């Protein structure tokens, strides 16, 4: 289904014109799938997105005897007969979000054994925040032989104070506390919209969770969770990718199923360019022509500030804007691995520590480039659409982790992109 040996061939110079509907959020879907382990009734997620990360999570759930099938445009998940099996190295190396399973298994079985997670190589992303949180709730955590052994026979409700507002650790600790007797308070938590979506899903299943979207979340433990139907939020990073693509390449694009409250930082930056933006309800229209003025300074920070997952795409826009800019990466230390690939295409970018100094050029030129992570892959597609000539992008499997048939979506807007087997 997802071929590791494929390439995208992009013919540059085409404007983007048309409409797209934003797909469900990968970063909301994955923790919600993990949270299904907590439920003793059937779950129906009303919208489904066909991504390799979601396929990997379904395979992990299947190993736990959690069954799923696609129907009526959504996905049914049945965890009534879930088993507490070890999550092996072969499974976790495919997907970083496998770590979410540990919190859910601890909550339901008071025990979990999970191999260290994999995913994109964009930085250290240590699991110490997960471990510290589990220990604060009485879990005995042992790390050995590449596995995390979590023994929760003495688990209890309590208070967890995060050293850093980690999204994954916040979501995992919410799951861990959901079926604990008593009230657990999580402080200095991440505020991302995907965490609010997880809270909303769990509450529909019978949980008692409040505070998601703020820096403190309170979980009042319940005895059990039941099934429900739920519609996963739209993907704000995919939406941002389309908007930055239109700003870079030029055109007139209308996006449906757009939520401004999830993307206010991006929109504030785009309003600093010459793009014309019109937002009505859950639609956004962006018109762009010619070369955009540069945005002098962009910093990535946890929500509600500019997201690290749009930094590579913003880097491409600034590389062809008029003027110079500085993009500072404050979340992941390896997010600038895309820079050598963009320089192959004629970009002028110098990385100094955590900052990329971008000197806008009038043109990019097609080249053979390689995706180094999910968001860098999408950014290279944008660069290829802007470039003169043909761009060949390998390591397409990274892109497939978070974008559903990206060549078809951009093709619907007039781009010329072909997927080929190697």
C-alpha positions in Angstrom: 0.0 0.0 0.0 2.8 2.4 0.9 5.8 1.8 -1.3 9.2 2.7 0.2 10.7 2.8 -3.4 8.7 5.6 -5.0 9.5 9.0 -6.2 7.6 12.2 -7.0 8.4 14.0 -10.2 7.3 17.6 -10.1 7.1 19.9 -13.1 7.4 23.5 -11.9 5.8 26.7 -13.0 2.1 25.9 -12.6 -0.1 28.2 -10.6 -2.5 26.7 -8.0 -6.2 27.3 -8.6 -9.2 25.5 -7.2 -10.8 24.1 -4.0 -9.7 21.5 -1.5 -11.3 20.1 1.7 -8.9 19.7 4.6 -8.5 16.1 5.6 -8.7 14.8 9.2 -5.7 15.6 11.4 -3.0 12.9 11.6 -1.8 14.4 14.9 -5.3 14.1 16.4 -6.1 10.8 14.8 -3.2 8.9 16.2 -3.7 9.5 20.0 -7.4 9.0 19.6 -6.7 5.6 18.0 -4.4 4.8 21.0 -7.1 5.9 23.4 -9.5 3.4 21.9 -7.6 0.8 24.0 -9.4 2.3 27.0 -12.9 1.8 25.6 -15.2 -1.2 26.3 -17.5 -0.4 23.5 -17.2 0.0 19.7 -15.8 3.3 18.4 -16.7 4.9 15.1 -14.5 7.7 13.8 -16.7 9.3 11.2 -13.9 10.6 8.9 -10.8 8.6 7.8 -7.6 9.6 6.3 -5.4 7.1 4.5 -1.9 7.7 5.9 1.0 5.3 6.5 1.3 6.4 10.1 -2.4 5.5 10.7 -1.8 2.1 9.0 1.1 1.5 11.4 -1.0 2.4 14.4 -3.8 0.1 13.3 -1.2 -2.7 13.0 0.0 -2.0 16.5 -3.6 -2.1 17.8 -4.2 -5.3 15.9 -1.3 -6.9 17.8 -3.3 -6.0 21.0 -6.4 -7.8 19.6 -8.0 -4.4 18.8 -9.8 -4.8 15.5 -10.7 -2.1 13.0 -12.3 -1.9 9.6 -13.3 0.8 7.2 -16.9 1.5 6.3 -19.2 4.5 5.6 -16.3 6.8 5.0 -15.0 6.2 8.5 -13.3 3.6 10.7 -14.8 1.2 13.3 -12.5 0.2 16.2 -13.4 -2.6 18.6 -11.2 -2.9 21.7 -13.5 -5.0 23.9 -11.2 -8.0 23.7 -7.9 -6.1 23.9 -4.9 -8.0 25.2 -1.9 -6.5 27.0 0.9 -7.6 24.7 4.4 -6.3 24.4 4.8 -3.6 21.7 7.8 -4.8 19.8 10.8 -2.9 18.3 9.6 -3.8 14.8 6.3 -1.9 15.4 7.6 1.1 17.3 10.4 2.0 14.9 7.8 2.8 12.2 6.0 5.4 14.2 6.8 7.8 17.0 3.2 7.9 18.2 3.5 4.3 19.4 4.5 5.7 22.7 0.9 6.8 23.3 0.0 3.2 23.7 2.0 3.0 27.0 -0.4 5.4 28.8 -3.5 3.7 27.5 -2.2 0.2 28.5 -1.2 1.4 31.9 -4.6 2.9 32.5 -6.5 -0.3 31.5 -4.1 -3.0 32.7 -1.7 -1.3 35.1 1.2 -2.7 33.1 2.9 -1.9 29.7 6.0 -3.0 27.8 6.8 -0.8 24.8 10.0 -0.6 22.7 11.6 2.8 22.3 9.7 4.7 19.5 11.0 5.7 16.1 9.6 8.2 13.6 11.2 11.1 11.7 14.8 12.0 12.7 14.1 15.7 13.4 15.6 15.8 16.9 16.2 13.9 20.1 12.5 13.9 21.3 13.5 12.1 24.6 10.9 10.1 26.4 12.0 11.4 29.8 8.9 13.5 30.1 6.7 10.4 29.7 8.8 8.5 32.3 8.8 11.3 34.8 5.0 11.7 34.5 4.4 8.0 34.9 6.6 7.9 38.0 4.7 10.8 39.5 1.6 8.6 39.4 3.3 5.7 41.1 4.4 3.7 38.1 7.7 1.8 38.4 9.5 2.4 35.1 12.5 0.4 34.0 14.4 1.0 30.8 16.5 -1.9 29.5 17.3 -3.8 26.3 15.6 -1.2 24.2 12.3 -1.5 26.0 10.3 0.6 28.5 8.8 -1.7 31.3 6.0 0.1 33.1 4.7 -1.6 36.2 1.6 0.2 37.6 0.4 -2.1 40.4 0.8 0.9 42.8 -0.5 3.6 40.5 -2.4 6.4 42.0 -3.9 9.8 41.1 -1.6 12.8 41.7 0.0 15.9 40.3 2.3 16.0 37.3 4.3 19.1 36.5 5.9 19.0 33.1 9.4 20.5 32.5 8.4 21.3 28.9 4.9 21.4 27.4 5.3 18.2 25.4 2.2 17.3 23.2 2.9 13.5 23.3 3.6 13.4 27.0 0.5 15.4 27.8 -1.7 13.1 25.7 -0.2 10.0 27.2 -0.6 11.2 30.8 -4.2 12.1 30.1 -4.8 8.5 29.0 -2.9 7.1 31.9 -5.0 9.0 34.4 -8.4 8.4 32.8 -9.2 5.2 34.6 -7.3 6.0 37.8 -9.3 6.4 41.0 -9.1 10.0 42.2 -8.2 13.3 40.6 -5.0 13.9 38.7 -3.8 17.4 37.8 -1.4 17.9 34.9 0.5 21.3 35.0 2.5 23.2 32.4 0.9 21.0 29.7 0.9 21.5 25.9 -2.1 23.5 24.6 -2.4 22.2 21.1 -5.8 21.8 19.5 -5.2 18.1 19.0 -5.1 17.7 22.8 -8.5 19.4 23.0 -9.8 16.9 20.4 -8.5 14.0 22.5 -10.2 15.4 25.6 -13.5 15.8 23.7 -13.3 12.2 22.4 -12.6 10.7 25.8 -15.4 12.7 27.4 -17.9 11.4 24.9 -16.7 7.9 25.9 -17.5 8.7 29.6 -14.3 10.3 30.8 -14.2 13.4 33.1 -11.4 15.6 31.7 -11.3 19.4 31.7 -8.8 22.1 30.9 -7.4 21.0 27.6 -6.2 24.1 25.6 -4.9 25.7 28.8 -1.7 25.0 30.8 -3.5 22.8 33.3 -5.6 19.7 32.8 -7.7 18.0 35.4 -8.6 14.3 35.0 -11.2 12.8 37.4 -10.8 9.1 37.1 -13.8 6.9 36.0 -14.3 3.1 36.3 -14.7 2.5 32.6 -15.3 4.0 29.1 -17.9 3.1 26.6 -18.1 3.4 22.8 -19.1 6.5 20.8 -19.0 8.2 17.4 -16.6 11.0 16.8 -15.5 13.3 14.0 -11.7 14.1 14.2 -10.7 17.7 13.7 -9.2 19.0 10.4 -5.5 19.0 10.0 -4.1 22.5 10.6 -0.7 21.5 9.4 -2.0 20.2 6.0 -4.1 23.4 5.7 -1.0 25.5 6.4 1.0 23.5 3.9 -1.6 24.3 1.2 -1.7 27.9 2.1 2.1 28.3 2.1 2.2 26.5 -1.2 -0.3 28.9 -2.8 1.7 31.9 -1.4 4.9 30.5 -2.8 3.7 29.3 -6.2 1.0 31.9 -6.8 -2.7 31.3 -7.6 -6.2 31.3 -6.1 -7.0 28.6 -3.6 -10.1 28.0 -1.5 -9.8 25.6 1.5 -12.9 24.1 3.1 -13.1 22.6 6.7 -10.6 25.2 7.9 -10.5 26.4 11.5 -9.0 29.8 12.0 -8.6 29.3 15.8 -6.1 26.5 15.0 -4.0 28.6 12.6 -4.0 32.2 13.8 -0.2 32.5 14.0 0.3 31.3 10.4 -2.4 33.7 9.2 -0.8 36.6 11.0 2.4 35.9 9.2 0.7 35.5 5.8 -0.9 38.9 6.3 2.6 40.4 6.3 3.0 39.3 2.7 1.1 40.6 -0.3 -1.3 37.6 -0.3 -5.0 38.4 -0.2 -6.8 36.4 2.4 -10.6 36.1 2.9 -12.0 33.9 5.7 -15.7 33.1 5.9 -16.9 30.5 8.4 -14.9 27.3 7.8 -13.5 28.4 4.5 -10.4 30.4 3.6 -9.4 31.8 0.3 -5.9 32.9 -0.5 -4.8 34.8 -3.7 -1.2 35.4 -4.5 0.7 36.7 -7.5 4.2 37.7 -8.1 7.1 37.6 -5.7 6.1 38.1 -2.0 7.8 40.5 0.3 9.9 38.6 2.9 8.8 38.1 6.5 11.8 39.4 8.5 11.6 37.1 11.5 9.8 33.8 12.3 10.2 31.7 15.5 8.8 28.3 16.1 7.3 27.7 19.5 4.6 25.5 21.0 0.9 26.4 20.3 -0.5 29.0 20.0 2.7 30.3 18.3 4.1 29.3 14.9 4.3 25.5 14.6 7.6 23.7 14.0 5.6 21.5 11.6 5.3 24.4 9.2 8.8 25.7 9.5 10.2 23.9 6.4 7.3 25.1 4.3 7.8 28.6 5.5 11.5 28.3 4.7 10.6 27.6 1.1 8.4 30.6 0.8 11.1 32.9 2.3 13.7 31.4 0.0 11.9 32.9 -3.0 10.6 36.1 -1.3 12.0 39.6 -1.9 14.5 40.4 0.9 16.0 38.4 3.7 14.6 36.7 6.8 15.7 34.8 9.8 13.8 31.6 10.8 14.6 30.4 14.3 13.8 26.8 15.3 13.1 26.4 19.0 11.5 22.9 19.2 13.5 20.3 17.2 17.2 20.7 16.6 17.4 18.8 13.3 14.6 20.7 11.4 17.1 22.4 9.0 18.2 19.1 7.4 16.2 20.3 4.3 18.5 23.3 3.7 21.2 21.4 1.6 18.4 20.1 -0.6 16.9 23.6 -1.1 20.4 24.9 -1.8 20.7 22.3 -4.6 17.7 24.1 -6.2 19.4 27.5 -6.0 18.2 28.7 -2.6 20.6 30.9 -0.5 20.3 29.8 3.1 22.9 29.8 5.9 22.3 27.9 9.1 23.9 29.3 12.2 22.9 27.3 15.3 19.1 27.3 15.7 18.6 30.0 13.1 18.4 29.9 9.3 19.4 33.1 7.5 17.4 33.2 4.3 18.4 35.4 1.3 15.5 35.4 -1.2 16.2 34.5 -4.8 14.1 35.1 -7.8 14.2 31.5 -9.1 14.6 28.0 -7.9 15.7 25.3 -10.4 14.6 21.7 -10.6 17.0 19.1 -9.1 17.1 15.6 -7.6 16.4 15.9 -3.9 15.6 13.7 -1.0 13.0 14.0 1.8 14.6 13.8 5.2 11.4 13.9 7.2 7.6 14.3 6.8 7.4 18.1 6.7 10.6 18.6 4.7 9.2 16.3 2.1 6.0 18.4 1.7 8.2 21.5 1.6 10.3 20.0 -1.3 7.1 19.4 -3.2 6.3 23.1 -2.8 9.8 24.0 -3.9 9.5 21.7 -6.9 6.2 23.4 -7.9 7.9 26.8 -7.8 11.1 25.7 -9.5 12.0 26.0 -13.2 12.1 22.5 -14.8 11.7 19.1 -13.2 12.3 18.1 -9.6 12.6 14.5 -8.5 11.9 13.8 -4.9 12.9 10.5 -3.3 12.0 9.0 0.1 8.4 9.7 -0.6 7.4 7.4 2.3 8.1 10.2 4.6 5.5 12.4 2.9 3.0 9.6 2.9 3.1 9.5 6.7 1.2 12.8 6.9 -0.3 13.7 3.5 -2.9 11.6 1.8 -2.0 11.3 -1.9 -0.2 14.6 -2.0 0.3 14.4 -5.8 -3.5 14.1 -6.3 -4.4 16.9 -3.9 -2.0 19.4 -5.5 -2.9 18.0 -9.0 -6.5 19.0 -8.3 -5.2 22.6 -8.0 -3.4 22.4 -11.3 0.0 21.2 -10.3 1.8 18.6 -12.4 3.1 15.9 -10.1 3.7 12.2 -11.0 4.3 9.3 -8.6 6.6 6.7 -10.1 7.9 3.3 -8.9 11.7 3.0 -8.9 
